Amino acid sequence: MQYLVLAAVGGLAEPVSDRLWSMDPAALVDVDTDGRLRISTVLPDAEVLLALGLAGACVAPQDLERQPSDCCGGCGG
């Protein structure tokens, strides 16, 4: 699943990445031009929110927006 964190917590990208990687070693985290985190993970919403909180990012559930998949299916994954 892909998520966009609507709250500006881009300064916490590294701690969030570390927390997510401990829960999902294939998770990807980056920061968009507005300072918002973009997250790709197999984790459900509740676990993403938990990881964000443990990393010091106080994110309300309404500030975690699930993004539509952009997977073409070409890799078979």
HELIX and SHEET records of a PDB file:
HELIX    1   1 GLY A   10  LEU A   12  5                                   3    
HELIX    2   2 ALA A   13  MET A   23  1                                  11    
HELIX    3   3 ASP A   45  LEU A   54  1                                  10    
HELIX    4   4 PRO A   61  ASP A   63  5                                   3    
SHEET    1   A 4 LEU A  28  VAL A  31  0                                        
SHEET    2   A 4 LEU A  37  SER A  40 -1                                        
SHEET    3   A 4 GLN A   2  VAL A   5 -1                                        
SHEET    4   A 4 LEU A  64  GLN A  67 -1                                        
END                                                                             
